[in-house]
Amino acid sequence: MTTPLLEVRGLKTVFHDLAGAWPAIDGVDLAIQPGEIVGLVGESGSGKSVTGFSLVQLIDPPGEVVAGDVLFKGEDLRQASEERLRSLRGDRIAMIFQDPLMTLNPVLSIGEQMSEAILEHRKCSRQEALTEAAKALSRVGIPSPETRLKQFPHEFSGGMRQRVAIATALLNAPDLIIADEPTTALDVTIQSQILFEVQKLSRETGTAVLWITHDLAVVAELADRVAVMYAGRIVETGTVDDVLSTPRHPYTLGLLGSSAATVAPGERLKQINGAAPSINARPSGCPFRTRCERALPVCAQIDPSPQARDDGHSYRCHNPVPEGIAP
Amino acid sequence: MSAYILQRLIQSVLVLLAVSIVVFLAVYGIGDPIELLVPPQVSAAERAAMIRRLGLDLPVWQQYLSFLGSALKGDLGTSFVHGVPAVELILARLPATFELVLLAMGLAAVIGVPLGLLAGLNPESRPSRAIMAGTILGFSLPSFWKGMMLILLFSVALGWLPTAGRGETVSILGFQTSLLTLNGLKHLTLPALNLAIPNMALMIRLVAAGTTEAMTQDYVKYARAKGVRRQRIVGRHVLRNILIPVVTVAGMEFGSLVAFSTITETVFAWPGMGKLLIDSIYHLDRPVVVAYVMLATLLFVVVNFLVDVLYAALDPRVKLTGEMA
């Protein structure tokens, strides 16, 4: 196995309030190989987005990254200076945000917002930067890019704006793109176009992608590997084929069961009972046990540690789903 | 765009018409100017002749209509006191007020915007709290008292700056200005500061509130994720967004300072329009007061139009179309 591009160990981010510090993520382990597409899946509130922002140290008070290592090409980003982080962000590690409506500055032209991502990282003329921005726009399928660069965000549709964000992320040929639910706000046809393009671009440029989503179908379509997140930690991880065809963690099984594609038409969707615990009310032991159909007495006492197989498929469960139970 | 301008033009005419009626009635209600204009020793016949000459014997609606008639021809009446056309009188005073207000608004913006940014970026810090507390003082101190305190401090106690008048002026394009002589600038400083302080406070509060809010926006976080430096995030992304309300308020304040810097001009004996207005009200110089208010209204109409144009330039989402206003 090659050295991972990004290796995360025991990452913990808390949010402070008057009553104390509540962990939004607690002990996240994650590795991403160069050029790999990893899907990070979980419900709302599971800590997916916090994980994404914690990786690039973009957690603002009252949040704080308190423990763990984030090794990017061997360099610990938690120890890096603010200026070093700034020079990595947008250059080696690019991000795409969830809401394309809110992330572009409404009063600056698309050209300015794209070219600044280049100009803040290397010396070149404004004109060269704009030319590269135009190239990036045509790469994500936006017609007449020169005209588009002079326009403002409100002149773009939601799907077009997200393409702009993707094009912006590609500008400096980063090693890693962290995409935080970038297709959630888009309709299904646009979504699959964008997934297809991201996959293609990742293959072409060798860029690794961490794709954060709540949608297993997206992961199945796009990713090489998947990490399933629950209550601030990764509960199961492995290749997409392994995890989706032989899920071992009851939560993963539950997620698969509640997806419409797995249920015959007319049949009720199987939902997971209850709701994800909020960060200040997580149960002792295994945080999933209160919603788990397979919970044992031991689950209330001991938090299961990850069990890894040789092929990299690992899960945190005392009573895993037997292999061969297809969802 | 042209539909928009036409619409604004019609609106402006209606506003001017409404203001003219209100002002005319109000000035008529203040009192009879003839008592002040005619010395007591003048004979009854001369007095009656004078009343007739000034048109004061006619009923108010006829006076108004004759005013309106000549106003449409560009004549807003002749001063009872000075015997020259009111507009001429006012416009002669305009450059003095204009330069005063220009300097005051310039000071307010140059000092207020950076301080507002500073206060907005770290709202919890000690300097920010001091700035915000200062703005409350800036708002609430009455202009006449603040003016006198400035004189007391800088003129009487320290002896740095003159107390009154306009000082040396030079002529530029036919206008007299104090902005270009050292002596003139010295005379300008205190009254301009007096006018600037409340506006500075206003700018600081506007910019600080806008900055604090803008810094939490997703576009700021996104810019950070792109690796944009903090100076650029604040100076371009944030500032560009908060300038929109700032320009609106600055425009309105500019108009109101030009028209009504009366108190400051009185305290500092600045020979501007505000001083003229207050003197004309004392002497019940009706034509000057009416003409003054009409010109002030016109000024507001023009400034508001310019603000709207500027708005469209600052905010790409704003288009000036006929349906807007």
Contacts between the chains, C-beta under 8 A, distances in Angstrom:
chain1	res1	chain2	res2	distance
A	56	B	225	6.7
A	58	B	221	6.7
A	58	B	224	6.2
A	58	B	225	6.1
A	60	B	221	7.9
A	86	B	224	7.9
A	86	B	227	5.1
A	86	B	229	6.7
A	87	B	227	6.4
A	88	B	227	7.2
A	89	B	224	6.9
A	89	B	225	5.6
A	89	B	226	6.8
A	89	B	227	4.1
A	90	B	225	6.4
A	90	B	226	3.7
A	90	B	227	3.4
A	90	B	228	7.3
A	91	B	227	5.7
A	94	B	225	7.6
A	94	B	226	7.6
A	95	B	222	7.5
A	95	B	225	4.0
A	95	B	226	7.9
A	97	B	218	6.4
A	97	B	221	7.6
A	97	B	222	5.6
A	97	B	225	7.4
A	99	B	218	6.5
A	102	B	217	7.1
A	102	B	218	3.9
A	102	B	219	6.7
A	103	B	218	4.9
A	103	B	219	5.8
A	103	B	221	7.8
A	103	B	222	4.1
A	104	B	219	6.3
A	104	B	222	7.4
A	105	B	219	4.2
A	105	B	223	7.2
A	105	B	237	5.2
A	105	B	240	7.5
A	105	B	241	7.2
A	106	B	219	7.6
A	106	B	241	7.4
A	106	B	315	7.8
A	106	B	316	7.6
A	106	B	317	6.4
A	107	B	240	4.9
A	107	B	241	5.7
A	107	B	244	7.7
A	107	B	314	7.0
A	107	B	315	5.8
A	107	B	316	6.2
A	107	B	317	7.9
A	108	B	236	7.1
A	108	B	237	6.9
A	108	B	240	6.4
A	109	B	316	7.5
A	116	B	223	7.8
A	116	B	226	7.0
A	116	B	228	5.8
A	116	B	232	6.9
A	117	B	226	4.5
A	117	B	227	7.1
A	117	B	228	7.5
A	120	B	226	7.1
A	120	B	227	5.3
A	120	B	228	5.2
A	120	B	229	6.1
A	120	B	232	7.2
A	121	B	227	6.0
A	152	B	316	3.9
A	152	B	317	7.1
A	154	B	316	7.1
A	154	B	317	5.0
A	168	B	226	6.9
